[in-house]
Amino acid sequence: MALSENTNGSQTCTIGTEHTLATVTSANVFQLSLDLNAMVGGTTPDILEIREYMKARSSDSERLLKVTTVVGAQVEIGYQTVPRISPHHYKVTIKQTQGTGRAVPWSIYQAQ
């Protein structure tokens, strides 16, 4: 199975704002990859929520699939979600809930 990059970018977080990284509406297997190198620990560590959304059917409402919370400086600074199968809708967002707004480089990979 070959892999490719569907889309990518860098998101500078604003505390309390849920930033949409991408909404993909084509059929494929997708995986979000993040570089969490900029996160810091300390008495008020950075806290980042990674959210994935899906639709069961193309006509259904978007639903929250998974929330992952990352706290403080990371030893393993590369983060990847599990691969997600989607015939019609995959959306990923990040939301920083504490700390200083950080730039987070990201990419969405897909199967070919």
Backbone as XML, in Angstrom:
<?xml version="1.0"?>
<chain id="A" units="angstrom">
  <residue number="1" name="MET">
    <atom name="N" x="0.837" y="-1.178" z="0.000"/>
    <atom name="CA" x="0.000" y="0.000" z="0.000"/>
    <atom name="C" x="0.880" y="1.239" z="0.000"/>
  </residue>
  <residue number="2" name="ALA">
    <atom name="N" x="0.654" y="2.099" z="-0.941"/>
    <atom name="CA" x="1.388" y="3.362" z="-1.007"/>
    <atom name="C" x="0.690" y="4.404" z="-0.150"/>
  </residue>
  <residue number="3" name="LEU">
    <atom name="N" x="1.466" y="5.361" z="0.316"/>
    <atom name="CA" x="0.929" y="6.450" z="1.133"/>
    <atom name="C" x="1.239" y="7.782" z="0.481"/>
  </residue>
  <residue number="4" name="SER">
    <atom name="N" x="0.420" y="8.778" z="0.775"/>
    <atom name="CA" x="0.689" y="10.127" z="0.297"/>
    <atom name="C" x="0.169" y="11.120" z="1.330"/>
  </residue>
  <residue number="5" name="GLU">
    <atom name="N" x="0.505" y="12.359" z="1.105"/>
    <atom name="CA" x="0.034" y="13.422" z="1.988"/>
    <atom name="C" x="-1.206" y="14.051" z="1.352"/>
  </residue>
  <residue number="6" name="ASN">
    <atom name="N" x="-2.294" y="14.088" z="2.106"/>
    <atom name="CA" x="-3.522" y="14.694" z="1.612"/>
    <atom name="C" x="-3.455" y="16.213" z="1.728"/>
  </residue>
  <residue number="7" name="THR">
    <atom name="N" x="-3.038" y="16.701" z="2.902"/>
    <atom name="CA" x="-2.944" y="18.139" z="3.151"/>
    <atom name="C" x="-2.042" y="18.364" z="4.358"/>
  </residue>
  <residue number="8" name="ASN">
    <atom name="N" x="-1.558" y="19.595" z="4.533"/>
    <atom name="CA" x="-0.677" y="19.891" z="5.660"/>
    <atom name="C" x="-0.709" y="21.378" z="5.966"/>
  </residue>
  <residue number="9" name="GLY">
    <atom name="N" x="-0.087" y="21.740" z="7.070"/>
    <atom name="CA" x="0.005" y="23.143" z="7.437"/>
    <atom name="C" x="0.622" y="23.312" z="8.804"/>
  </residue>
  <residue number="10" name="SER">
    <atom name="N" x="0.475" y="24.494" z="9.359"/>
    <atom name="CA" x="0.907" y="24.801" z="10.712"/>
    <atom name="C" x="-0.175" y="25.673" z="11.332"/>
  </residue>
  <residue number="11" name="GLN">
    <atom name="N" x="-0.612" y="25.313" z="12.525"/>
    <atom name="CA" x="-1.664" y="26.074" z="13.202"/>
    <atom name="C" x="-1.121" y="26.686" z="14.476"/>
  </residue>
  <residue number="12" name="THR">
    <atom name="N" x="-1.172" y="28.000" z="14.576"/>
    <atom name="CA" x="-0.836" y="28.666" z="15.827"/>
    <atom name="C" x="-2.099" y="28.714" z="16.669"/>
  </residue>
  <residue number="13" name="CYS">
    <atom name="N" x="-2.044" y="28.085" z="17.820"/>
    <atom name="CA" x="-3.223" y="27.952" z="18.679"/>
    <atom name="C" x="-3.533" y="29.248" z="19.405"/>
  </residue>
  <residue number="14" name="THR">
    <atom name="N" x="-4.810" y="29.492" z="19.591"/>
    <atom name="CA" x="-5.322" y="30.557" z="20.427"/>
    <atom name="C" x="-6.055" y="29.876" z="21.568"/>
  </residue>
  <residue number="15" name="ILE">
    <atom name="N" x="-5.701" y="30.195" z="22.797"/>
    <atom name="CA" x="-6.275" y="29.525" z="23.955"/>
    <atom name="C" x="-7.808" y="29.574" z="23.893"/>
  </residue>
  <residue number="16" name="GLY">
    <atom name="N" x="-8.429" y="28.397" z="24.020"/>
    <atom name="CA" x="-9.880" y="28.293" z="24.057"/>
    <atom name="C" x="-10.574" y="28.199" z="22.712"/>
  </residue>
  <residue number="17" name="THR">
    <atom name="N" x="-9.826" y="28.330" z="21.614"/>
    <atom name="CA" x="-10.423" y="28.257" z="20.282"/>
    <atom name="C" x="-10.153" y="26.901" z="19.657"/>
  </residue>
  <residue number="18" name="GLU">
    <atom name="N" x="-11.202" y="26.272" z="19.137"/>
    <atom name="CA" x="-11.030" y="25.011" z="18.414"/>
    <atom name="C" x="-10.712" y="25.343" z="16.959"/>
  </residue>
  <residue number="19" name="HIS">
    <atom name="N" x="-9.493" y="25.008" z="16.543"/>
    <atom name="CA" x="-9.022" y="25.322" z="15.189"/>
    <atom name="C" x="-9.181" y="24.093" z="14.299"/>
  </residue>
  <residue number="20" name="THR">
    <atom name="N" x="-9.892" y="24.241" z="13.196"/>
    <atom name="CA" x="-10.031" y="23.143" z="12.243"/>
    <atom name="C" x="-8.773" y="23.063" z="11.391"/>
  </residue>
  <residue number="21" name="LEU">
    <atom name="N" x="-8.130" y="21.902" z="11.419"/>
    <atom name="CA" x="-6.954" y="21.686" z="10.584"/>
    <atom name="C" x="-7.380" y="21.295" z="9.178"/>
  </residue>
  <residue number="22" name="ALA">
    <atom name="N" x="-8.332" y="20.373" z="9.083"/>
    <atom name="CA" x="-8.788" y="19.924" z="7.763"/>
    <atom name="C" x="-10.119" y="19.206" z="7.885"/>
  </residue>
  <residue number="23" name="THR">
    <atom name="N" x="-10.900" y="19.320" z="6.827"/>
    <atom name="CA" x="-12.098" y="18.514" z="6.647"/>
    <atom name="C" x="-11.961" y="17.854" z="5.285"/>
  </residue>
  <residue number="24" name="VAL">
    <atom name="N" x="-11.862" y="16.534" z="5.284"/>
    <atom name="CA" x="-11.654" y="15.777" z="4.061"/>
    <atom name="C" x="-12.959" y="15.068" z="3.721"/>
  </residue>
  <residue number="25" name="THR">
    <atom name="N" x="-13.423" y="15.226" z="2.491"/>
    <atom name="CA" x="-14.698" y="14.640" z="2.097"/>
    <atom name="C" x="-14.556" y="13.565" z="1.024"/>
  </residue>
  <residue number="26" name="SER">
    <atom name="N" x="-13.358" y="13.105" z="0.779"/>
    <atom name="CA" x="-13.139" y="12.011" z="-0.166"/>
    <atom name="C" x="-12.987" y="10.703" z="0.612"/>
  </residue>
  <residue number="27" name="ALA">
    <atom name="N" x="-13.198" y="9.600" z="-0.070"/>
    <atom name="CA" x="-13.088" y="8.292" z="0.562"/>
    <atom name="C" x="-11.628" y="7.854" z="0.630"/>
  </residue>
  <residue number="28" name="ASN">
    <atom name="N" x="-11.202" y="7.407" z="1.825"/>
    <atom name="CA" x="-9.846" y="6.902" z="1.978"/>
    <atom name="C" x="-9.622" y="6.487" z="3.428"/>
  </residue>
  <residue number="29" name="VAL">
    <atom name="N" x="-8.379" y="6.112" z="3.722"/>
    <atom name="CA" x="-7.917" y="5.860" z="5.084"/>
    <atom name="C" x="-6.999" y="7.022" z="5.438"/>
  </residue>
  <residue number="30" name="PHE">
    <atom name="N" x="-7.303" y="7.722" z="6.554"/>
    <atom name="CA" x="-6.580" y="8.935" z="6.907"/>
    <atom name="C" x="-5.898" y="8.802" z="8.265"/>
  </residue>
  <residue number="31" name="GLN">
    <atom name="N" x="-4.795" y="9.545" z="8.423"/>
    <atom name="CA" x="-4.078" y="9.576" z="9.696"/>
    <atom name="C" x="-3.507" y="10.975" z="9.889"/>
  </residue>
  <residue number="32" name="LEU">
    <atom name="N" x="-3.787" y="11.562" z="11.061"/>
    <atom name="CA" x="-3.243" y="12.874" z="11.407"/>
    <atom name="C" x="-1.882" y="12.707" z="12.063"/>
  </residue>
  <residue number="33" name="SER">
    <atom name="N" x="-0.943" y="13.538" z="11.660"/>
    <atom name="CA" x="0.388" y="13.557" z="12.252"/>
    <atom name="C" x="0.680" y="14.973" z="12.737"/>
  </residue>
  <residue number="34" name="LEU">
    <atom name="N" x="1.140" y="15.092" z="13.996"/>
    <atom name="CA" x="1.443" y="16.393" z="14.597"/>
    <atom name="C" x="2.877" y="16.430" z="15.110"/>
  </residue>
  <residue number="35" name="ASP">
    <atom name="N" x="3.498" y="17.603" z="15.057"/>
    <atom name="CA" x="4.807" y="17.836" z="15.659"/>
    <atom name="C" x="4.570" y="18.659" z="16.922"/>
  </residue>
  <residue number="36" name="LEU">
    <atom name="N" x="4.723" y="18.035" z="18.092"/>
    <atom name="CA" x="4.431" y="18.680" z="19.372"/>
    <atom name="C" x="5.685" y="19.203" z="20.070"/>
  </residue>
  <residue number="37" name="ASN">
    <atom name="N" x="6.714" y="19.476" z="19.303"/>
    <atom name="CA" x="7.995" y="19.928" z="19.843"/>
    <atom name="C" x="7.885" y="21.224" z="20.649"/>
  </residue>
  <residue number="38" name="ALA">
    <atom name="N" x="6.968" y="22.115" z="20.296"/>
    <atom name="CA" x="6.890" y="23.437" z="20.936"/>
    <atom name="C" x="6.206" y="23.419" z="22.304"/>
  </residue>
  <residue number="39" name="MET">
    <atom name="N" x="5.549" y="22.335" z="22.665"/>
    <atom name="CA" x="4.821" y="22.305" z="23.937"/>
    <atom name="C" x="5.784" y="22.331" z="25.123"/>
  </residue>
  <residue number="40" name="VAL">
    <atom name="N" x="5.354" y="23.019" z="26.189"/>
    <atom name="CA" x="6.195" y="23.132" z="27.379"/>
    <atom name="C" x="5.439" y="22.663" z="28.617"/>
  </residue>
  <residue number="41" name="GLY">
    <atom name="N" x="6.203" y="22.270" z="29.629"/>
    <atom name="CA" x="5.644" y="21.818" z="30.900"/>
    <atom name="C" x="5.694" y="22.945" z="31.921"/>
  </residue>
  <residue number="42" name="GLY">
    <atom name="N" x="6.018" y="22.590" z="33.177"/>
    <atom name="CA" x="6.112" y="23.590" z="34.231"/>
    <atom name="C" x="4.861" y="23.616" z="35.083"/>
  </residue>
  <residue number="43" name="THR">
    <atom name="N" x="4.715" y="24.700" z="35.849"/>
    <atom name="CA" x="3.575" y="24.799" z="36.762"/>
    <atom name="C" x="2.264" y="25.063" z="36.023"/>
  </residue>
  <residue number="44" name="THR">
    <atom name="N" x="2.336" y="25.661" z="34.858"/>
    <atom name="CA" x="1.160" y="25.852" z="34.004"/>
    <atom name="C" x="1.493" y="25.275" z="32.631"/>
  </residue>
  <residue number="45" name="PRO">
    <atom name="N" x="1.423" y="23.959" z="32.503"/>
    <atom name="CA" x="1.841" y="23.333" z="31.244"/>
    <atom name="C" x="0.869" y="23.631" z="30.107"/>
  </residue>
  <residue number="46" name="ASP">
    <atom name="N" x="1.373" y="23.540" z="28.892"/>
    <atom name="CA" x="0.502" y="23.613" z="27.723"/>
    <atom name="C" x="-0.407" y="22.380" z="27.737"/>
  </residue>
  <residue number="47" name="ILE">
    <atom name="N" x="-1.678" y="22.590" z="27.441"/>
    <atom name="CA" x="-2.627" y="21.484" z="27.300"/>
    <atom name="C" x="-3.297" y="21.630" z="25.945"/>
  </residue>
  <residue number="48" name="LEU">
    <atom name="N" x="-3.250" y="20.559" z="25.163"/>
    <atom name="CA" x="-3.776" y="20.562" z="23.803"/>
    <atom name="C" x="-4.762" y="19.411" z="23.648"/>
  </residue>
  <residue number="49" name="GLU">
    <atom name="N" x="-5.937" y="19.703" z="23.094"/>
    <atom name="CA" x="-6.913" y="18.670" z="22.776"/>
    <atom name="C" x="-6.886" y="18.425" z="21.271"/>
  </residue>
  <residue number="50" name="ILE">
    <atom name="N" x="-6.746" y="17.172" z="20.892"/>
    <atom name="CA" x="-6.779" y="16.761" z="19.493"/>
    <atom name="C" x="-8.129" y="16.079" z="19.289"/>
  </residue>
  <residue number="51" name="ARG">
    <atom name="N" x="-8.931" y="16.589" z="18.365"/>
    <atom name="CA" x="-10.288" y="16.077" z="18.170"/>
    <atom name="C" x="-10.467" y="15.562" z="16.751"/>
  </residue>
  <residue number="52" name="GLU">
    <atom name="N" x="-11.113" y="14.410" z="16.652"/>
    <atom name="CA" x="-11.449" y="13.820" z="15.354"/>
    <atom name="C" x="-12.967" y="13.701" z="15.252"/>
  </residue>
  <residue number="53" name="TYR">
    <atom name="N" x="-13.483" y="14.016" z="14.077"/>
    <atom name="CA" x="-14.922" y="13.970" z="13.820"/>
    <atom name="C" x="-15.209" y="13.058" z="12.627"/>
  </residue>
  <residue number="54" name="MET">
    <atom name="N" x="-16.435" y="12.511" z="12.605"/>
    <atom name="CA" x="-16.847" y="11.633" z="11.521"/>
    <atom name="C" x="-18.334" y="11.776" z="11.275"/>
  </residue>
  <residue number="55" name="LYS">
    <atom name="N" x="-18.787" y="11.158" z="10.183"/>
    <atom name="CA" x="-20.212" y="10.992" z="9.898"/>
    <atom name="C" x="-20.425" y="9.514" z="9.610"/>
  </residue>
  <residue number="56" name="ALA">
    <atom name="N" x="-21.466" y="8.938" z="10.187"/>
    <atom name="CA" x="-21.769" y="7.530" z="9.916"/>
    <atom name="C" x="-22.234" y="7.345" z="8.471"/>
  </residue>
  <residue number="57" name="ARG">
    <atom name="N" x="-23.045" y="8.284" z="8.002"/>
    <atom name="CA" x="-23.500" y="8.301" z="6.612"/>
    <atom name="C" x="-23.295" y="9.712" z="6.080"/>
  </residue>
  <residue number="58" name="SER">
    <atom name="N" x="-23.182" y="9.857" z="4.793"/>
    <atom name="CA" x="-22.887" y="11.181" z="4.234"/>
    <atom name="C" x="-23.959" y="12.210" z="4.576"/>
  </residue>
  <residue number="59" name="SER">
    <atom name="N" x="-25.195" y="11.787" z="4.767"/>
    <atom name="CA" x="-26.274" y="12.718" z="5.068"/>
    <atom name="C" x="-26.434" y="12.990" z="6.568"/>
  </residue>
  <residue number="60" name="ASP">
    <atom name="N" x="-25.675" y="12.287" z="7.413"/>
    <atom name="CA" x="-25.791" y="12.446" z="8.863"/>
    <atom name="C" x="-25.079" y="13.699" z="9.357"/>
  </residue>
  <residue number="61" name="SER">
    <atom name="N" x="-25.363" y="14.052" z="10.604"/>
    <atom name="CA" x="-24.660" y="15.155" z="11.262"/>
    <atom name="C" x="-23.260" y="14.714" z="11.655"/>
  </residue>
  <residue number="62" name="GLU">
    <atom name="N" x="-22.361" y="15.674" z="11.691"/>
    <atom name="CA" x="-20.987" y="15.413" z="12.124"/>
    <atom name="C" x="-20.993" y="15.080" z="13.616"/>
  </residue>
  <residue number="63" name="ARG">
    <atom name="N" x="-20.226" y="14.060" z="13.998"/>
    <atom name="CA" x="-20.152" y="13.625" z="15.393"/>
    <atom name="C" x="-18.693" y="13.550" z="15.838"/>
  </residue>
  <residue number="64" name="LEU">
    <atom name="N" x="-18.490" y="13.858" z="17.113"/>
    <atom name="CA" x="-17.163" y="13.740" z="17.706"/>
    <atom name="C" x="-16.820" y="12.264" z="17.843"/>
  </residue>
  <residue number="65" name="LEU">
    <atom name="N" x="-15.695" y="11.861" z="17.308"/>
    <atom name="CA" x="-15.253" y="10.470" z="17.325"/>
    <atom name="C" x="-14.271" y="10.210" z="18.460"/>
  </residue>
  <residue number="66" name="LYS">
    <atom name="N" x="-13.301" y="11.111" z="18.649"/>
    <atom name="CA" x="-12.236" y="10.875" z="19.624"/>
    <atom name="C" x="-11.629" y="12.202" z="20.051"/>
  </residue>
  <residue number="67" name="VAL">
    <atom name="N" x="-11.374" y="12.340" z="21.371"/>
    <atom name="CA" x="-10.629" y="13.479" z="21.910"/>
    <atom name="C" x="-9.413" y="12.924" z="22.629"/>
  </residue>
  <residue number="68" name="THR">
    <atom name="N" x="-8.258" y="13.416" z="22.276"/>
    <atom name="CA" x="-7.015" y="13.048" z="22.950"/>
    <atom name="C" x="-6.446" y="14.309" z="23.584"/>
  </residue>
  <residue number="69" name="THR">
    <atom name="N" x="-6.115" y="14.249" z="24.871"/>
    <atom name="CA" x="-5.545" y="15.389" z="25.577"/>
    <atom name="C" x="-4.051" y="15.162" z="25.786"/>
  </residue>
  <residue number="70" name="VAL">
    <atom name="N" x="-3.251" y="16.140" z="25.400"/>
    <atom name="CA" x="-1.800" y="16.082" z="25.541"/>
    <atom name="C" x="-1.405" y="17.194" z="26.512"/>
  </residue>
  <residue number="71" name="VAL">
    <atom name="N" x="-0.631" y="16.849" z="27.547"/>
    <atom name="CA" x="-0.275" y="17.802" z="28.597"/>
    <atom name="C" x="1.236" y="17.965" z="28.680"/>
  </residue>
  <residue number="72" name="GLY">
    <atom name="N" x="1.710" y="19.216" z="28.628"/>
    <atom name="CA" x="3.107" y="19.537" z="28.876"/>
    <atom name="C" x="4.067" y="19.135" z="27.776"/>
  </residue>
  <residue number="73" name="ALA">
    <atom name="N" x="5.356" y="19.327" z="28.086"/>
    <atom name="CA" x="6.417" y="18.965" z="27.149"/>
    <atom name="C" x="6.379" y="17.464" z="26.913"/>
  </residue>
  <residue number="74" name="GLN">
    <atom name="N" x="6.587" y="17.063" z="25.670"/>
    <atom name="CA" x="6.486" y="15.662" z="25.300"/>
    <atom name="C" x="7.865" y="15.046" z="25.090"/>
  </residue>
  <residue number="75" name="VAL">
    <atom name="N" x="8.046" y="13.846" z="25.600"/>
    <atom name="CA" x="9.268" y="13.091" z="25.319"/>
    <atom name="C" x="9.204" y="12.583" z="23.885"/>
  </residue>
  <residue number="76" name="GLU">
    <atom name="N" x="8.040" y="12.042" z="23.520"/>
    <atom name="CA" x="7.792" y="11.594" z="22.143"/>
    <atom name="C" x="7.062" y="12.729" z="21.438"/>
  </residue>
  <residue number="77" name="ILE">
    <atom name="N" x="7.812" y="13.565" z="20.729"/>
    <atom name="CA" x="7.244" y="14.812" z="20.198"/>
    <atom name="C" x="6.462" y="14.627" z="18.901"/>
  </residue>
  <residue number="78" name="GLY">
    <atom name="N" x="6.590" y="13.481" z="18.279"/>
    <atom name="CA" x="5.774" y="13.175" z="17.114"/>
    <atom name="C" x="4.521" y="12.452" z="17.573"/>
  </residue>
  <residue number="79" name="TYR">
    <atom name="N" x="3.352" y="12.911" z="17.133"/>
    <atom name="CA" x="2.083" y="12.293" z="17.520"/>
    <atom name="C" x="1.325" y="11.902" z="16.260"/>
  </residue>
  <residue number="80" name="GLN">
    <atom name="N" x="0.756" y="10.694" z="16.249"/>
    <atom name="CA" x="-0.090" y="10.261" z="15.141"/>
    <atom name="C" x="-1.349" y="9.601" z="15.684"/>
  </residue>
  <residue number="81" name="THR">
    <atom name="N" x="-2.485" y="9.912" z="15.071"/>
    <atom name="CA" x="-3.717" y="9.224" z="15.406"/>
    <atom name="C" x="-3.668" y="7.825" z="14.799"/>
  </residue>
  <residue number="82" name="VAL">
    <atom name="N" x="-4.583" y="6.976" z="15.209"/>
    <atom name="CA" x="-4.718" y="5.685" z="14.535"/>
    <atom name="C" x="-5.318" y="5.954" z="13.159"/>
  </residue>
  <residue number="83" name="PRO">
    <atom name="N" x="-5.038" y="5.116" z="12.172"/>
    <atom name="CA" x="-5.654" y="5.321" z="10.853"/>
    <atom name="C" x="-7.181" y="5.225" z="10.950"/>
  </residue>
  <residue number="84" name="ARG">
    <atom name="N" x="-7.867" y="6.106" z="10.261"/>
    <atom name="CA" x="-9.335" y="6.152" z="10.277"/>
    <atom name="C" x="-9.871" y="5.908" z="8.870"/>
  </residue>
  <residue number="85" name="ILE">
    <atom name="N" x="-10.813" y="4.996" z="8.765"/>
    <atom name="CA" x="-11.470" y="4.716" z="7.488"/>
    <atom name="C" x="-12.649" y="5.663" z="7.353"/>
  </residue>
  <residue number="86" name="SER">
    <atom name="N" x="-12.739" y="6.341" z="6.218"/>
    <atom name="CA" x="-13.868" y="7.235" z="5.997"/>
    <atom name="C" x="-14.272" y="7.222" z="4.534"/>
  </residue>
  <residue number="87" name="PRO">
    <atom name="N" x="-15.522" y="6.852" z="4.264"/>
    <atom name="CA" x="-15.984" y="6.898" z="2.881"/>
    <atom name="C" x="-16.422" y="8.291" z="2.428"/>
  </residue>
  <residue number="88" name="HIS">
    <atom name="N" x="-16.594" y="9.243" z="3.401"/>
    <atom name="CA" x="-17.131" y="10.536" z="2.986"/>
    <atom name="C" x="-16.823" y="11.725" z="3.894"/>
  </residue>
  <residue number="89" name="HIS">
    <atom name="N" x="-16.299" y="11.530" z="5.119"/>
    <atom name="CA" x="-16.092" y="12.703" z="5.981"/>
    <atom name="C" x="-15.091" y="12.391" z="7.101"/>
  </residue>
  <residue number="90" name="TYR">
    <atom name="N" x="-14.024" y="13.175" z="7.168"/>
    <atom name="CA" x="-13.035" y="13.077" z="8.250"/>
    <atom name="C" x="-12.578" y="14.501" z="8.554"/>
  </residue>
  <residue number="91" name="LYS">
    <atom name="N" x="-12.751" y="14.908" z="9.808"/>
    <atom name="CA" x="-12.366" y="16.269" z="10.208"/>
    <atom name="C" x="-11.488" y="16.179" z="11.445"/>
  </residue>
  <residue number="92" name="VAL">
    <atom name="N" x="-10.428" y="17.007" z="11.493"/>
    <atom name="CA" x="-9.556" y="17.057" z="12.657"/>
    <atom name="C" x="-9.381" y="18.504" z="13.102"/>
  </residue>
  <residue number="93" name="THR">
    <atom name="N" x="-9.367" y="18.680" z="14.434"/>
    <atom name="CA" x="-9.194" y="20.003" z="15.019"/>
    <atom name="C" x="-8.208" y="19.910" z="16.178"/>
  </residue>
  <residue number="94" name="ILE">
    <atom name="N" x="-7.667" y="21.065" z="16.568"/>
    <atom name="CA" x="-6.885" y="21.147" z="17.798"/>
    <atom name="C" x="-7.404" y="22.333" z="18.599"/>
  </residue>
  <residue number="95" name="LYS">
    <atom name="N" x="-7.319" y="22.191" z="19.914"/>
    <atom name="CA" x="-7.761" y="23.246" z="20.818"/>
    <atom name="C" x="-6.802" y="23.288" z="21.989"/>
  </residue>
  <residue number="96" name="GLN">
    <atom name="N" x="-6.162" y="24.435" z="22.181"/>
    <atom name="CA" x="-5.275" y="24.598" z="23.323"/>
    <atom name="C" x="-6.098" y="25.189" z="24.461"/>
  </residue>
  <residue number="97" name="THR">
    <atom name="N" x="-6.108" y="24.493" z="25.611"/>
    <atom name="CA" x="-6.940" y="24.923" z="26.733"/>
    <atom name="C" x="-6.144" y="25.586" z="27.856"/>
  </residue>
  <residue number="98" name="GLN">
    <atom name="N" x="-4.823" y="25.480" z="27.801"/>
    <atom name="CA" x="-3.984" y="26.099" z="28.832"/>
    <atom name="C" x="-2.589" y="26.318" z="28.276"/>
  </residue>
  <residue number="99" name="GLY">
    <atom name="N" x="-1.902" y="27.308" z="28.828"/>
    <atom name="CA" x="-0.519" y="27.577" z="28.439"/>
    <atom name="C" x="-0.426" y="28.757" z="27.496"/>
  </residue>
  <residue number="100" name="THR">
    <atom name="N" x="0.650" y="28.782" z="26.752"/>
    <atom name="CA" x="0.913" y="29.828" z="25.775"/>
    <atom name="C" x="0.604" y="29.280" z="24.394"/>
  </residue>
  <residue number="101" name="GLY">
    <atom name="N" x="-0.068" y="30.073" z="23.557"/>
    <atom name="CA" x="-0.393" y="29.634" z="22.205"/>
    <atom name="C" x="0.852" y="29.167" z="21.468"/>
  </residue>
  <residue number="102" name="ARG">
    <atom name="N" x="0.778" y="27.981" z="20.910"/>
    <atom name="CA" x="1.925" y="27.374" z="20.227"/>
    <atom name="C" x="1.608" y="27.101" z="18.764"/>
  </residue>
  <residue number="103" name="ALA">
    <atom name="N" x="2.628" y="27.143" z="17.921"/>
    <atom name="CA" x="2.493" y="26.727" z="16.525"/>
    <atom name="C" x="2.675" y="25.217" z="16.463"/>
  </residue>
  <residue number="104" name="VAL">
    <atom name="N" x="1.730" y="24.554" z="15.820"/>
    <atom name="CA" x="1.763" y="23.093" z="15.712"/>
    <atom name="C" x="1.765" y="22.709" z="14.232"/>
  </residue>
  <residue number="105" name="PRO">
    <atom name="N" x="2.904" y="22.214" z="13.707"/>
    <atom name="CA" x="2.927" y="21.704" z="12.338"/>
    <atom name="C" x="2.121" y="20.403" z="12.267"/>
  </residue>
  <residue number="106" name="TRP">
    <atom name="N" x="1.379" y="20.212" z="11.169"/>
    <atom name="CA" x="0.536" y="19.023" z="11.040"/>
    <atom name="C" x="0.474" y="18.554" z="9.595"/>
  </residue>
  <residue number="107" name="SER">
    <atom name="N" x="0.054" y="17.303" z="9.449"/>
    <atom name="CA" x="-0.136" y="16.713" z="8.125"/>
    <atom name="C" x="-1.180" y="15.616" z="8.226"/>
  </residue>
  <residue number="108" name="ILE">
    <atom name="N" x="-1.937" y="15.426" z="7.159"/>
    <atom name="CA" x="-2.856" y="14.299" z="7.075"/>
    <atom name="C" x="-2.361" y="13.391" z="5.966"/>
  </residue>
  <residue number="109" name="TYR">
    <atom name="N" x="-2.082" y="12.141" z="6.328"/>
    <atom name="CA" x="-1.637" y="11.127" z="5.381"/>
    <atom name="C" x="-2.836" y="10.327" z="4.907"/>
  </residue>
  <residue number="110" name="GLN">
    <atom name="N" x="-2.716" y="9.748" z="3.725"/>
    <atom name="CA" x="-3.772" y="8.891" z="3.205"/>
    <atom name="C" x="-3.178" y="7.723" z="2.450"/>
  </residue>
  <residue number="111" name="ALA">
    <atom name="N" x="-3.957" y="6.651" z="2.383"/>
    <atom name="CA" x="-3.547" y="5.472" z="1.613"/>
    <atom name="C" x="-3.766" y="5.758" z="0.137"/>
  </residue>
  <residue number="112" name="GLN">
    <atom name="N" x="-3.011" y="5.101" z="-0.708"/>
    <atom name="CA" x="-3.177" y="5.259" z="-2.154"/>
    <atom name="C" x="-3.783" y="4.012" z="-2.753"/>
  </residue>
</chain>
